[in-house]
Amino acid sequence: MHNNIIPLFSAAVVNSGIDFLSPIKKVLDSHWYILGNEVKLFEKEFSEYIGVEHCISVANGSEALELALRGLDVQPEDRVVAVANAGFYGSTAIHAVGATPLYVEIDPMTLTLCPKALTAVIDTKPAAIIVTHLYGQLANIEEIVRLAEAAGIPILEDCAQSHGARRNGKQAGSFGTIACFSFYPTKNLGALGDGGAIVTNDSKLASKISQLRQYGWSQKYQVAIPGGRNSRLDELQAAILRIKLPLLDQWNDARRSIAKRYNEAFAKLDILLPSSIGDDYVAHLYVVRVKDRSTFAAALKGKLVSTDIHYPIADHEQPGYKAEQISLTETQLACQTVISLPCFPGLTDDEVSRVIEAVTTYFSKEE
């Protein structure tokens, strides 16, 4: 009988065996803690990894989204396209710049922005389109970019959950006008605290965002552009991320191999599975959809398997904001049925087998 709980994520397991002391000591010995050499080198290495010209690191993923919108010159009273099933992170940034979210329906297979639904609102000329590669699954980004370019609307890719996802050789974050990443500790590329980055091929945009992250300065103490803030990745986190970046692809492979085992084991069950287990999915979260979620979660808890819900409340139904009453059938259905199972590098074969056994047992009892 197993008595250890299988966690949804374990920082101890994911980070085991990594030498963090050497990079931390290097920063401590340098006595330079903000916007120094480690940040400069990480920005260079990360932009090369994504395949873009510029990377501007910032304090966290949420501020990356906000500063990207400011960089795109989104104004109060503008509307920004977003999906409503992605945890309110994009919505937070839209509200922070004073704009209004224009929520668009999701594709029922990928749970990401639906190009058909986008077509229906694109003539209303929104100021920008946030495309969230949710759970590590690339959206139908090529089609969305095609529609947006034809309409002259910039695309902001939210890659907070999709570091390293790729399609036809192109990385998440290299398709749109600008892209944002989070390095929160649970992410596929996670720091030991908060951190974020903005990437783009547009030099003017990169220069503007570099100013915005440091008060809008053009030089020390001279504020040249409005809307600036203090949002910087510190040297310690940059040093940690530099150690981890070369390991990202193998970690993503490990996540995908767990997802493949799950998909094969659950193929005949009454359960909706992730739509892809190819390179365009990095299994940040392994999310299934079930009819009676609370009973399913309780059954797994009884088998010592942790689960969570990403995300239970649609953005347009959040109590803190008054959104216009809209009907987003697929979005609301997703919020009622999604549930995440453990899927992270270092999860043992035995633990994966236990998750599979818990899920299959639940469905065999149902029949």
Disulfide bonds with the S-S distance in Angstrom:
none
